[in-house]
Amino acid sequence: MTGCLGPRRTGADRKRVWIYQLGLACTVPSVFLSTAGAEALRPRLLVTIITVQRRNEFHYVLQVASHFHRLLQKCGSGCQNYRIFLCNVDMDPSSHQDVQLLSNFFTTVNHYRNGEDPEASVNQFEKEKRDYAFCLEQSLLAYKPEYVLLVEDDAVPEEDIFPVLQHLLLVRLPKPHVRDALYLKLYHPERLQHYINPEPMRILEWFGMGMLLGPLLSFMYSWAFGRPAVSWLIIFFFFLYTMALAELVGRHYLLELRRLSPALYNLVPVTECCTPAMLFSAPSAHRALRYLKELYCHQGFAKDIALYSLLRPQGERAYVVEPNLEFVAKNYTVFKQCPARSAIMTHQFPALSAEQKKALFETAHKIVASGKGILAADESVGTMGNRLQRINVENTEENRRAFREILFSSDASINQSIGGVIFFHETLYQKDSSGKLFPDVIKNKGIVVGIKLDKGTAPLAGTNGETSIQGLDGLAERCAQYKKDGVDFGKWRAVLKITDTTPSQLAIQENANTLARYASICQQHGLVPIVEPEILPDGDHDLQRCQYVTEKVLAAVYKALNDHHVYLEGTLLKPNMVTAGHSCSKKYTPQEVAMATVTALLRTVPAAVPGICFLSGGQSEEEASVNLNAINLCPLPKPWKLTFSYGRALQASALAAWSGKSANKKAAQEAFCKRAQINGLASKGHYVTSGKGDMAAMKSLFTASYTY
């Protein structure tokens, strides 16, 4: 088995990350203990999600796992000894990338080894049964839980699932006639999809409603019309009227009234169809496992029919919980293997191959590996000139090259803090003093090479001074060439500003769609796109205004990325932190900045995104590090790596130490390495300020209307 229930540990380091749409905790509450803690405590309920690789566009397990995790957190202390467990029954487990992501955060078990095939004679129904039995058995072996909830990965939990389960476990299941039941179903299509159902219990329900509401309506009728007495004829009429009304309205709608309280949920005798969500007590799970192993599922004899067929011969009982506690995303079994050729709509072309997705996925995760961030060394000639001017150094190509060499030739240990470097076009083809190309210098340290791909801003007509981004023309050709030259990721910066009237919806949509088009082109040419929708810190807006605008912008960006079929697992986001405007009179603490930032991200950024690399936005070096540290310590779910992509906040001290003098090279490199190490610690929430302020690091780096 791989994975863990809490963050993995590497030495004393803790990973506060999760994965998919969906939000798992990074600062993990008591709902998710470390592996050692989980083994020491027998879970009351183990939620086992059975999953198999589907078509490329389906990501059910990410959604289901994130829903369960969110609902567990919402449940709080009442569910603190509930656990989540993943059972991968794909015959090629390494190809199931969603499980590879989730295995970092949940205990995971694989039924098959890569390349292993079940017996050729085994039909699909028998394979499904064996997979189901395997997952049930592994659930019992892994934690020895009191109860196992076995769910297929297209069974999405309803919002009230855990309060209802708590009531069932505490109140209903201890009753003798329920306690020994073989299983409880939490889903049946008749309860949700309005199928015709000839169940005898429906007649009893009609009769019961007629007996209850018939006399009540009769008395109300007599009172309303001043009749002195109620006749049996009127009672009989309303009795029949109530039963007919119940059928016309629909049993499925009447059942929804039971959602008003967990105590109103009902248990009724089971019917044979469907196993998307099944609850077993530990003793009944052992019995069911024994039964399943003893029978063979021939063609057409599915596991749900098999389980149902066991009830009478074995003297067992089973029940359905109604209304449903799950809804199913698709109406076919989770285990049904996808056909070799899946239907692809024409508007999805060109689609990424599995190999392309795997390469993008691995590159993105390498860049934001634990404790690593990005050095943004992609300043244009003009921007670099402004920085050199501040230290009285002439803006020449050689001086620019010399300073970049200081950064890139730093000690090899820098790869413990830097996972990627963003180059400017000029820098990509420059060499160090020994004649080695800068990209080769970086790659030899195990760091990924990236490139700035946008061509700067242009006025956006019809707006109040807002801009769009240039550079889409010829982007595909540039990406192809950069890939040949050793580049593995790109960056594209869109710029928005906050005033009383901006950003406008036009500017938000234009920049979001441009970012999405760039990202799609990048991925088609093998480059991981870093999506950077920067909201400038200029202005006097407060923290709440910045959070609101950030949420609107990011929501539009991810809507556009979805519309353009961008593979989110192969992207990175480079946003601003949520901070007040530079001219705002009120100052906010790092904890307030962190809470606003993570809240905005949770509301907008899918959990499938591997990492979020914050830009420094004119903050001082120390402020950028402290705020990043606070973000990683924020007590909210954080399903992504939260790290840095700093330019000024990594280079300012080094630039000042260098001052254009070759004799200062070592001092400049030490200053750069120090800031990189500090930010590496901050990306894990491990940075502790010394209390002794470094004046250079505390100096604000804000530049109005900053451009690269």
N, C-alpha and C positions, 0 to 999 in steps of 0.2 A: 504494500500500500504506500501511496505517496501523499504529500500534502499534509496539512495540519488544520486544526480547528481554529487556532488563533494565528497571529502573525508568526512567520518563521523567524528563527533566531540564527544569526551568524555571529558567533562569539556573544558579546553583550548587546549586539545591535538587534533592534526589532524593526521588522518591516510593517509599516502601517499602510497597507495597500489592500485593495480588493479588485475584483472584476465584476460589464454588461450591463445593464440598463437599469446595470441596473442598479443601488447604493449599498455596498457592504462596508462595515466599520473598519476604520484604520486604527483609531484609538479604541480598541475592542472592549466593550462592556463585559459584564460577567456572563452575558449570554454565550460568549465565545471565549473559552479558556484556552490556555496553552495545551499542547498535546498531553503533557504530563498531567496537568490538572484534569483533563477530560478522562484520562485513564483511571484517575483516582476516584472519580465521581461517576456512579452509574446513572446514566441519563434516565429521566422518567419517560421521555419521548424522543425517539430518533426519527428524523425525517430523512428518508432515503430517496434520492432522486435518481431514477433509472434513465439513462440517456444513450443515444446512438447518434452518429453523424448523419445529418440530413442534407438536403440541398444547400448550396452555398449561401442562399439568401435567408435560410431559417436559422434563428439563434434562440430557440425556445429555452434551452437550459439556462442561458444567461438571464432571461427574463424570469423564469420560475425561481431560480436560486436567489435572485435579488429580491423578488417579492417575498419569499419566505424569510429572508434575512431582515428585510424592513419590518415585516409584521412581527417577527420575534422581538426586535428592538422596541416596537410600539407596545408589545405585550408587557415588557419590563420585567420586574422581579418575579412575577408569576410564572414566567417561562425561562428562568435563568438556567434550569437544568434540562432544557431541550437542546438538541444538537441537529446539525445538518450533515449529511453523508452523501457522497456521489458514487454511483455505480455505473461505470462505463462499459457497455456491452458491445461496443463497436469492434468488428473483427480486425480493424487497423487502428488501435487506440491512439497512436501518435498523430493520426490525421485529424482527430477530433480536437481542433484548436480551442474551441470553447472550453472543453474540459481541461486542456493544458493550462489555460488561464486560471480557471477556477481551482485547480489543484494546488495553487499557492495559498489558498485560503480555507479550503475544506479538505477533510480526509477523503481520499479518492481511491477506489479499487478498480482494476481492469479485469474483465472476464477472460480476455484473450491476449496473447502476446502478438506483437507485430508479425504479420505474415501467417499466423496460425489460423487454420480453417477448421470449422467443425466437421464432423463426419459427413462425407458426401451423401450418405443415405438419409441424413436427418432433414425432414421437411421444415418449412418455415414455422409451422405451428409448434412443432416440438422444440425448435430452437428458441422460440419466444418463451416457452414454458421453462426451459432450462435456464435461460437468462434470468427469468423472474425468480426461480428457485435459488439461483446463485446469489442474487442481490439480497434476497431475504436471509439466506444463510450467513452471508458476510456481515449483514447488519447485526445479527445476533452475536457473531464472533467478535466483531470490532469493539462493541461497547457493552454487551449484555444489557440492553435497555429493558425497561418494564413494558414499553409499548413501541411498536414500529409502525410508522406511517410510510407505506410504500407508494410513491407517486411516479407516474411517467412524466417525461420532461415537457409534455405539452399540456399538463394539467396545472393551470394557474390558480393559486389559492384566492378565495374570497376574503374580503377585508376582515370579516369576523371569525375566521377559522380558528384562531387560537383561543379566544374567549369561549367559543362553543366547545372546543376540544377539552378545555379545562373543566367545563361543566359536565361534559360526558364522562371524563375520567374520574371526577370527584363524586358525582351524584348518580349518573345513570349506569355506568359500567359495574359498580359494586353490587347492583341488584342481581340476585341469583340467576334469573332467566337471561340476563345479558352477559354476565361475567364470563360464562363459559362459551360464548359464541365463537365460532371459528374465525369470523372476520366481520368488520363493519365497512360498508362501502360509503365513501363520502361524495360519490358522484353517480348519477344514472341519467342517461340522455332523456328519458321520459320526464324527469323532473325539470328539465331545462329546455328541451327542444320540441316539446308539444307533440311527441309521438302518440299514436293511438295505443292505449294500454288497457287491456281487458282485465285488470287486476280486480279480484273480488273485494279488496279493501275499499275500492272506490265506491261501491254500492253502500258499504257501511258508513263511509264518510258522508255520502248524500243523506242517508237515513239519519245520521247523527245531527247534521245541520238542520234538516227538516224538523226533527224533534225539538231542537233548541230554539230556532228562529221562527218556526211556524206559530207556536202559541204566543211568542213575544209580539210578532207582527199582528196577530189576531187581536190581542188586547189593545195594542196601539190603534188599530183600525176602529175598534169599538169605542175607545175613548175619544178619538178624533171626531167621530160622527154621532156621538151621544147615544149609542145603543146601550140598553140596560144590561144586556147579557151577551155572552159570547157563544155562538152556536158551534156545534161540532163540524158543521159544513164549512164554516169560515175557517176554522182551525185546519181542516183537511185541505182546503184550497191553498192556504198559505204554506202548509207543509209541502204540497206538490210544487208550489211556486218557488219556494226556497231551493228545492232540489234541482229544478230546471234552471234557475238562475245560476246556481253553483256550476252546473255543466256548461252553460253558455258563457259565463265569465271566464271559466277555465281553471282547472285545478292548479295549474302551474302558477297562476296569478294569486290564487288564494294561499298557496304555500308560501309566497313571499311575505305574507303577514307574519309568519313565524320568525322572520329575521329581526323582529322588534326586540327579542330577548333570547339569550342562549337557552333559557328554561323552556321556551316554546318549541324548540326543535324537536322533531319526532323521530322515533325509530320504528320502522315497519319491516315486515318480513322481506327478505331479499328476493330479487329476480336475477336471472342468469347474466344479463348483459353487462359487460364492460368492467375494466379494472384500472382506470386511470388513477384512482386514489383509494387505497385499502388500508384500514387500521387493524393491526393484530396486537393482541397482548402477547407477552413472551411465551406463555404455555401454548396458546393457540397457534403462534407462529411456528413452533416446533412441530405441532401436529400437522399443520398445513404443509410444511416442508416435507414431512414424511410421506404424506399423501401424494404430493406432486412428484416426488422421486419414484414412487411405485407405479405411476401410470404413464402411458405413452400417448402423446397427442398426435393422432393421425390427421391427415389432410381434412380441414374443415372443423376439427375438434379443438377449438381454441382454449386457452387457459382459463378464461372466465366461465366457459361452459363446463370445463373440467372441474373447477372448484365447486360450481353449483351442483354438478352431478354427484359430488361426494357427500352432500349434506344428509340426504335421507339414508343411504346405505350405512353411513358411519354414525348415524344418530346425532348429527351436528345441527346447530342453528346458525343463522347469519342474518344480518340486518342492513338496511339502508338508512342513512341519515338524510332526512329531508327538512327543508330544501337543501339543494346542493351546497357543499362547502368548497367546491372546485368548479371551474369552468374549463372547457377543453378548447385549445386553439385550433386544432384540426380534428377531423372525424375519422382518422385512421390511426392504427396502433403506432406507438412510439418506436417499436422494434422493426417495423417494416422497412427493409433496406431500400434505398432509393434506386430507381432504374439507372442504368449506366448513362443513359442520355436523358437529361432533364429538359423540360420545356423552358426555353429562354425567350423572353419577349424581345422584339427587335430593338426597342428603345434602350435595352441594357447593354448593347454592344458599344465599344469593345469591352467584354468582360475579362476580369483578371483570372488567370489560371490558378490552380491550387499552389503551384510552385512559386508564382509571383507573390501570392498572398503570404506564403510562408516566409519568403525572403524579406518582405516588408515588415511582417510581424517581428521577425528576429532582429532586424536592424533597429526598429523603434524601441524594443525592449533593451537592446544593448546600450543605446544612448542614455536611457534613464534607469540603468541598473542601480541598485541600492547605493545611495551616497554619492551618485554622480549627477552632474548637470552639464550645461552647455556654455562654452565660451563663445560669445558673439563678437567675432573679430571681422565683421563685414562692413565696417564704416567705409563710406565712399571717400574719394580723394578730398572732396571739400570738407567733409566732417572731420577727417583725420587732420586736415590742415588747421582747423579751429583748435583742436586739442594740442597740436604741436606749437601753435602760436602762444598758448598759455604758458608754455615752459621755454619760450623764446628759441624755438628750434624751427628752422626753415622747412617748409612743406615741399620736400623733394621725394622722388621715388625711392632714393637710397635711404633717406631717413625713415620713411614709412616702412621700408623693408627691414631696416635695422631694428626698429621697435618690435615688429612682428616676430623677428627671429628671437628676440629676447623671450617672448611669450612661448613660442613653439619649441624652443630648445631648452626649456626648463627641465628640471630633474624628472626622470622617468616616472617617479612616484606620483606625478601629477595625474596619471591615469586612474588613481584611486578616487579623484574628485571630479575629473572632467571626462565625460563620455562622448562628447562631440564638439567640434569646432566649426563655426559658420565662417566661410571665407567670402571675401569680395573677389570679383573677377580678376582684378590685378594681382591680388595676393596668391590666387590659386596657381599662377604660373611663375611666381618668384621663387628664388632659391636661397638657401642659407649660405654661410661663408665657405662651406666645403663643396658647394655646387649641387647639393641635394635639393630637390623640389620640396617646398613646404608640405604639400599633401603627404609625401613619403615620410617626412619627419614625423608628422602626426600619426600616420598609420603604424609606424614602427613602435609607437607607444601604446598601440591597441585602442586608439581613439578614432571615432568615425568622422569622416570628412563631409562637410555640408557646404552649400553655396547659397548666396542671396540671389533670388531669381526675379524679383519685381524690379521695375524701372522707375520707381518713384511715383509721386502723386501728380494728378492733373485736376484742374478745376472741374467740378461737377455742375453742369448747367442746370438752372432751375432751383438752386439751393443758395443758402446764405453763407457763402464762402467755404462750403464743404468740398471734399475731394473724392476722386476715385483713383484706382491704381492702374498704372500702365505696365505693359510687359507681356500681355497674352499673345501678341503677334510674334511669331517665331519661337514661342516657348517650347513647343514640342522638339524642334530642332536643337535648341539650346540644352534641353534636358538630355537628349540622346548623346550629345557631344560631351557634356559634363559627366555622364555616366561612364563613357569611355575613358575619361580622364581621371577616374577614381573617386568620383563623388557618389555618396550614397543617400544623401537627404538634401532637401531644399527648404528655403524659407521665403515667405511672402508676407509683407507687412501692409496691412490696411490701417488707415488712420481716421479716427473720429474724435470729435471734440464735444465737450459739454458746455452749453450756454442755456439761456432761457428758451431758445427755440431749436436747439440742436442737441443730439443728432436727429435729423429728419428721417422719416420712414424711407424716403427715397434713397438717402445716403446709406442707411443700414442695409437695405435690400441690394443696392448696387454693389457695395463692398462684399457682402456675404456671397453673392453669386459669383463675383470675380474670384474670391478665395476658393470657392468650390470648384470652379473651372480649372484653376491652377492646380488644386489638389488632385483632381482626376487626371490631368495631363501628366503630372509628376508620377503618379502611381503606374500609369501605362508605360512609363519609361524606367521603372525600377527604382525611383527615388521616393523616400518617405517624405511626405509634405509636412512641414511645420506651418500650422495655420496661425497667423498672428493678427488678430483684430485689436489693435491698440487704441484704448481710449485715453487721450492725452490728459495729464494732470493739471493742465492750465485751467485757471478759473478759481472761483470762490465757492464752488458747490460743496455741500457737506457729504458725509459718508453715505447717507441713505440715498441721496440723489445718484451718486456714483454706482451704488449697488443696483438701483433700479435700471439705470442705463446699461450697465454691464449685462444684466439678465436679458434685457431686450435684444442686445447685440448678439450675445452668444446663442440665444434661442434661434435667431434668424440664421446665424452661421450654420448651426447643426441641421436646421431644416434644409438649407441649401445643399449641404454636404450629402444629406440623404437623397435629395432630389437628383443629384448628380452621381448617385451610386458609388460614392467614395467608401472605400474599405476602412472603417474607423479604426480597426485593430492595427492598421498600418499607418497611422497618423500620430502627430503630437500637436498639442495646443500650446501656444505662447500668448497668454493674455496678460493684461495689467492686473496687479493686485487691486482690490477695492479700497481706495484711499480717498480722503477728502481732497479738494482742489488745493493747489499750492498756496493760494491766497486766502483760504478759509481761515477764519479767526479761531475756530475751535480745533483743538488738537486731540487726536484719538490715540488710545493705547494700542500696542501691538495685538493685544487680545481682541479688541474691538475690530481692528482691521482683519484679523484672522477669521472671526466669526462671520463678518459680512462677506468676505471673500469665499469661504467654503460654502456658505449658504447659497450664494449666487451660482457657484459651480454645481452644487447638488441639484439645483432647479433646472439646469440647462444642459450640462455636459453628460453624454451617455457614459456608462461605466465601461463600455468597450474600448474607450480611448485609453491607451497604455499610460500616458504621462502628460502632466501639465507643467510646463517650464515657464515660470513667471519672468517677465521682463522687469527691470529695476525701476523704470519710469522716473528717472531723475532723483531717486532717493540716494542718500549717502550710502557709502559702502556698508557701514555698520547698520544703518536703518534697514537696508535691504536684507541683510542677514538675520537681524532680529525678527523682522516681520515674517520671513520665510520659516524661521524656527517656530514662531507662534502659530503659523498656519498648520504646520505638521503636528502641533500639540493640541490643536482645536478638538474639543470633544464632540465631533460630529462624524458621521460616516464619510470616509474618503476612499472611494474605490479606485483611485488613480495614484500613480507616483506623483508627488508634489515636489518639484525641484526648481532649479534656476536656469535661466538663459540670459546671463548678464554680460553687458559690454562694459559700460562705464564703471559699474559696481565691482568689476573684477580687475579693471585695468588702471583706475585712477591713481592708486598708491604706487603701482609699478611705474607708471609714466612720470610721476613726480620724482620718484627715486632715481630714475634714469637721467632725466633732464638733458638728454642728447649726448651724454658723455659715455664713451665705451668703458671707462674705468668703473662706472656705476652698474655695469651689467649684472653682476652677482647680486647686488642689493635690490635691483629691480626684480630679478627673478625670485628672490626670497619674498619680496612684498607680494608678488603675484601668487606664489604658491601658498602663502599664508591665507590670502583671501579665498583662494580655491578650497583649501582645507576647511576653513570656517563655514563656507557655504555648503560643502559636502556634509558637514555635521548638521547644519541647519536643515538640510533636506531630509534628515532622519529625526529631527526634533531633539538633537543631542547637543546643540550649541549652548554653552553657558558663558555669558559675558563675564569678563574679568572684573568689571567695575572701574578699570583704569581706562579712561577714554583716549583713544588714538585720534588726535586732532585731525589728521589727514583723512582717516576713515570716517570721521563724523561730518566732514564738510559736504554740504549739499551739492549734488551734481545736476540740479534742475536747470534746464535750458528751455526757454519759452518756445512753443511750437517746434519741438525738436524733430529734426530730420536726420536720416542716416546719409 
